[in-house]
Amino acid sequence: MADLGERFAAYLARQWREADEVRVAAFERIYGGASRETYRAAVQVRGPRGQSERRLILRRDPESSLIETDRANEYRAYVAFHGTRVPVPRPLVLETDPRWLDRPFFVMEEVVGAVSSAKLLAEPPYARHVERLGEAKWRILGEIAAADPAALGLTEHLEAPPLEGCWRRELEFWEGVIDEDELVPQPIARAVIRRLRRRPPPAPRRLSVVHGDYRTGNFLFDAEGEIRAILDWEMCHLGDPLEDLAWALDPIWSWPDRERPGKLIPRDRALASWSAASGIAIDARALEWWETFASLKGLAIWISSGREFAEGRNLDPILALASWFPTDVHERVLVERLAAEEDGDDS
């Protein structure tokens, strides 16, 4: 770890040529997540105007990744949204040359005085701000959906699928993950895939930026009840805005409570807040399709987790846990949805 911190300091010194000295005073790994290695650094900088400290976050590609994502697209999302009504950390540099830290990485400023742990929402001083945080969470997601991808410069880098093909692209991608990573047959997943393909959702009226993993736990909030930054844009793409909404609504993020998605505000208020901020009237049939898809996507991720751990490519215990408990939750949810649709067919 010390060697990595020293090499990071050498890289920063090359970037900040006006500095006389750059020294990493503290360097630690932040565990959690499976697509990037994350480190927190306190960097001492001495230059013509004296000495200062900068608090930075380093996001480095791992040796093995659960879901392959494009670091450049993640970094571009931070660049695109920085300074807008969607709060994100300030991005500083994207480095694709592996010679500096063995693998590509990017750097952004740390948002100090904020936390991301969902379990803290039940503890003081955060618990008294749950309602406020809930309204902000869904409003910000609506603002992501309302943002113009072209104005943000994202259409230059992200594929723009045809409106009627948004669902197909996502379903085929996650079906491919299951095809590649299943260790045992997945009859529930296969039944859901068949059902989703037979009954596609209506197309969105326009493309939106889709965060891809918007949920409680992927934003920073403070003791005053402010959401300070939206994190983890590694699965950012262009698509149907209901995809993001459905993922944030998924029962896994508040299990077993299904009335307050993400353990914040009631579902009806969450939907109203999102719709007001996005300017999008929610099509119930389309949202139902995307909610079923969201649980299938989650199941695909847990299946991939199990394979990574079983084959020794990533021995983080969180992957073993993910292939057990969340798998069980999502299979239960999907069976319920299949049964409900069968009952609807009979009525």
C-alpha positions in Angstrom: 0.0 0.0 0.0 2.8 2.4 0.9 4.5 1.7 -2.5 1.2 2.5 -4.3 0.9 5.8 -2.4 4.4 6.8 -3.3 3.8 6.0 -7.0 0.6 8.0 -6.9 2.6 11.0 -5.4 5.1 10.7 -8.2 2.3 10.7 -10.8 0.7 13.8 -9.2 4.0 15.6 -9.2 4.2 15.1 -12.9 0.7 16.4 -13.3 1.2 19.4 -11.0 4.5 20.7 -12.4 4.2 24.0 -10.6 4.5 22.2 -7.3 7.9 21.9 -5.6 7.0 18.8 -3.7 4.0 16.4 -3.6 3.8 14.0 -0.8 1.0 11.5 0.1 0.5 11.9 3.9 -2.2 9.3 4.1 -3.4 6.6 1.8 -6.0 3.9 2.4 -8.2 1.5 0.5 -12.0 2.0 0.6 -13.5 -1.4 0.3 -16.8 -2.2 -1.3 -17.9 -2.5 -4.9 -16.5 -4.8 -7.5 -15.8 -2.7 -10.6 -13.0 -0.4 -9.4 -10.5 -0.3 -6.6 -11.1 2.9 -4.6 -8.5 4.7 -2.5 -8.6 7.8 -0.3 -5.5 10.0 -0.2 -4.5 13.1 1.8 -1.9 14.8 -0.4 0.5 17.5 0.9 1.5 20.0 -1.8 4.3 22.5 -1.4 4.6 25.3 -4.0 5.3 29.0 -4.6 2.3 29.9 -2.4 3.2 27.7 0.5 1.9 24.3 1.6 -1.7 23.0 1.2 -3.4 19.7 1.5 -5.7 18.1 -1.1 -8.1 15.3 -0.3 -8.4 13.0 -3.3 -10.1 9.8 -4.4 -8.3 7.4 -6.7 -10.4 4.9 -8.7 -8.2 2.2 -10.3 -9.2 -0.7 -12.6 -9.1 -4.0 -10.7 -7.2 -7.1 -11.8 -10.6 -8.8 -12.3 -13.9 -7.1 -12.6 -17.4 -8.4 -11.8 -19.0 -6.5 -14.7 -16.7 -5.0 -17.4 -17.3 -1.3 -17.6 -15.6 1.6 -19.5 -13.6 3.8 -17.1 -13.6 6.6 -19.6 -17.4 6.7 -19.8 -17.5 6.8 -16.0 -15.1 9.7 -15.9 -16.9 11.5 -18.7 -20.2 11.3 -16.6 -18.5 13.1 -13.8 -17.2 15.7 -16.2 -20.6 16.1 -17.8 -22.5 16.6 -14.6 -20.0 18.5 -12.5 -21.4 22.0 -11.9 -25.0 21.0 -12.7 -28.0 20.4 -10.4 -26.8 16.8 -10.2 -24.1 16.8 -7.6 -20.9 14.8 -8.3 -17.3 15.0 -7.1 -15.0 17.2 -9.1 -13.1 15.1 -11.7 -9.4 15.9 -12.0 -7.6 13.5 -14.4 -8.2 10.3 -16.4 -5.0 8.2 -16.9 -5.1 5.2 -19.3 -1.4 4.5 -19.3 -0.9 1.5 -17.0 2.8 2.3 -16.3 2.1 4.6 -13.5 -0.1 2.4 -11.2 -0.1 -0.9 -13.1 -3.6 -0.4 -14.4 -5.6 2.6 -15.7 -7.2 4.9 -13.2 -8.9 8.3 -12.7 -8.7 10.9 -9.9 -11.3 13.1 -8.4 -11.6 15.4 -5.3 -12.9 13.8 -2.2 -16.2 15.1 -0.9 -15.4 15.6 2.8 -17.9 15.5 5.7 -20.2 13.1 3.9 -21.0 9.3 4.1 -22.6 6.8 1.9 -23.5 3.8 4.1 -27.2 3.0 3.9 -27.2 1.6 7.5 -26.4 5.0 8.9 -29.8 6.3 7.8 -31.2 4.6 10.9 -28.7 6.3 13.2 -28.3 9.8 14.5 -27.8 12.4 13.3 -28.9 11.1 9.8 -32.1 9.4 10.9 -33.9 12.7 11.4 -33.2 13.7 7.8 -34.6 10.5 6.1 -37.6 12.3 4.6 -35.5 15.1 3.2 -32.9 12.8 1.8 -35.6 10.7 0.2 -37.1 13.7 -1.6 -33.7 14.7 -2.8 -32.8 11.2 -3.9 -35.7 10.9 -6.2 -35.6 14.5 -7.4 -31.9 14.2 -8.4 -32.7 11.0 -10.3 -35.5 12.8 -12.1 -33.0 15.6 -13.0 -30.6 13.0 -14.5 -33.5 11.8 -16.6 -34.4 15.3 -17.7 -30.8 16.2 -18.6 -30.0 16.6 -22.4 -27.3 14.0 -23.2 -26.2 16.0 -26.2 -25.9 19.3 -24.3 -23.8 17.4 -21.7 -21.5 16.1 -24.5 -22.3 12.5 -23.8 -23.7 11.6 -27.2 -20.2 11.9 -28.6 -19.1 8.9 -26.5 -22.1 6.9 -25.6 -24.0 4.7 -28.1 -27.5 6.0 -28.8 -29.8 3.1 -29.4 -33.1 3.5 -31.3 -35.9 4.4 -28.9 -37.8 1.2 -29.7 -34.6 -0.8 -29.1 -33.6 0.4 -25.6 -35.2 -2.6 -23.9 -33.7 -5.1 -26.3 -30.2 -3.9 -25.9 -30.3 -4.2 -22.1 -32.1 -7.5 -22.0 -29.6 -9.1 -24.5 -26.7 -7.7 -22.6 -27.7 -9.1 -19.2 -28.9 -12.4 -20.8 -25.4 -12.6 -22.2 -23.9 -12.2 -18.7 -26.1 -15.1 -17.4 -25.1 -17.2 -20.4 -21.4 -16.7 -19.7 -21.4 -16.8 -15.9 -24.0 -19.3 -14.7 -22.5 -22.1 -12.7 -25.8 -24.1 -12.7 -29.0 -23.9 -14.8 -31.1 -20.8 -14.1 -34.7 -21.7 -14.9 -36.3 -18.7 -13.2 -34.1 -16.3 -15.1 -34.8 -18.1 -18.4 -38.6 -17.9 -17.8 -38.3 -14.2 -17.0 -36.3 -13.5 -20.1 -38.9 -15.3 -22.3 -41.7 -13.3 -20.7 -39.9 -10.0 -21.1 -39.1 -10.7 -24.7 -42.7 -11.6 -25.5 -44.1 -8.4 -23.9 -41.7 -5.5 -24.6 -42.4 -2.2 -23.1 -43.6 0.9 -25.0 -40.6 3.0 -26.2 -39.6 6.1 -24.4 -40.3 9.5 -26.0 -36.6 10.4 -25.9 -33.3 9.0 -24.8 -32.0 9.9 -21.3 -28.7 9.5 -19.4 -29.1 6.3 -17.4 -26.8 6.2 -14.4 -27.1 2.4 -14.3 -26.7 1.8 -10.5 -28.6 4.6 -8.9 -29.6 3.4 -5.4 -29.3 4.2 -1.7 -25.6 3.5 -0.9 -24.3 5.1 -4.1 -24.6 8.7 -3.0 -22.9 10.8 -0.3 -25.0 12.6 2.3 -24.2 14.7 5.3 -25.4 15.3 8.8 -27.6 18.2 7.6 -29.6 16.0 5.3 -28.0 17.1 2.0 -27.0 14.8 -0.8 -23.6 15.9 -1.6 -22.6 13.7 -4.5 -23.9 10.9 -6.8 -21.3 8.2 -7.1 -20.5 5.1 -9.2 -21.3 6.0 -12.7 -19.4 3.0 -14.2 -22.5 1.6 -15.9 -23.7 5.0 -17.3 -25.3 4.8 -20.8 -28.1 6.2 -22.9 -31.5 4.6 -22.7 -35.0 4.6 -21.3 -35.1 6.7 -18.1 -37.5 4.2 -16.6 -34.6 1.8 -16.4 -32.9 3.9 -13.7 -36.2 4.5 -11.9 -37.0 0.7 -11.8 -33.5 -0.2 -10.5 -33.8 2.4 -7.7 -37.2 1.0 -6.8 -36.1 -2.6 -6.7 -37.0 -4.4 -3.4 -33.4 -5.6 -2.8 -32.4 -2.1 -1.6 -34.9 -2.1 1.2 -35.6 -5.8 1.8 -38.0 -6.8 3.3 -39.7 -3.4 3.3 -41.3 -2.9 -0.1 -43.2 0.3 0.9 -40.2 2.6 1.2 -37.8 1.9 -1.7 -34.2 2.5 -0.6 -35.5 2.8 3.0 -36.4 6.4 2.5 -39.9 7.8 1.5 -43.0 5.9 0.4 -43.1 4.6 -3.1 -46.0 6.9 -4.3 -44.0 10.0 -3.1 -40.9 8.7 -4.7 -42.6 8.3 -8.1 -44.3 11.8 -7.8 -40.9 13.4 -7.0 -39.2 11.7 -9.9 -42.0 12.6 -12.3 -42.1 16.2 -11.3 -38.3 16.6 -11.7 -38.0 14.6 -14.9 -41.1 16.0 -16.6 -42.0 12.5 -17.6 -45.4 11.0 -17.0 -44.9 7.4 -15.9 -46.4 4.7 -18.1 -47.5 2.0 -15.7 -47.0 -0.9 -18.2 -43.5 0.3 -19.1 -42.5 0.7 -15.5 -43.8 -2.8 -14.7 -41.6 -4.2 -17.5 -38.5 -2.3 -16.3 -39.1 -3.3 -12.7 -39.1 -7.0 -13.7 -36.0 -6.4 -15.8 -34.3 -4.7 -12.8 -34.6 -7.8 -10.7 -33.4 -9.9 -13.6 -30.4 -7.6 -14.0 -29.7 -7.9 -10.2 -29.9 -11.7 -10.5 -27.4 -11.6 -13.4 -25.0 -9.6 -11.3 -25.2 -12.0 -8.4 -24.7 -15.0 -10.7 -21.6 -13.3 -12.0 -20.4 -12.6 -8.4 -20.6 -16.3 -7.7 -18.5 -17.3 -10.7 -15.8 -14.7 -9.9 -15.5 -16.0 -6.4 -15.8 -19.7 -7.3 -13.1 -19.5 -9.9 -10.8 -17.5 -7.6 -10.6 -14.4 -9.8 -11.9 -12.2 -7.0 -11.9 -13.5 -3.4 -13.6 -10.6 -1.8 -16.2 -12.2 0.6 -18.8 -9.8 -0.5 -19.0 -11.7 -3.8 -19.7 -15.0 -2.1 -22.4 -13.2 0.0 -23.9 -11.7 -3.1 -24.2 -15.1 -4.8 -26.3 -16.3 -1.8 -28.7 -13.8 -0.1 -29.4 -11.3 -3.0 -29.8 -14.2 -5.4 -32.5 -15.7 -3.1 -34.3 -12.3 -2.8 -34.3 -11.7 -6.5 -35.5 -15.2 -7.4 -38.4 -14.8 -4.9 -39.3 -11.4 -6.4 -39.2 -12.7 -10.0 -41.3 -15.8 -9.2 -43.9 -13.6 -7.6 -44.0 -11.4 -10.7 -44.3 -14.3 -13.0 -47.1 -15.7 -10.9 -48.9 -12.3 -10.8 -48.7 -12.0 -14.6 -50.1 -15.5 -15.0 -53.0 -14.6 -12.8 -53.6 -11.5 -14.9 -53.7 -13.6 -18.0 -56.4 -15.9 -16.5 -58.6 -13.0 -15.4 
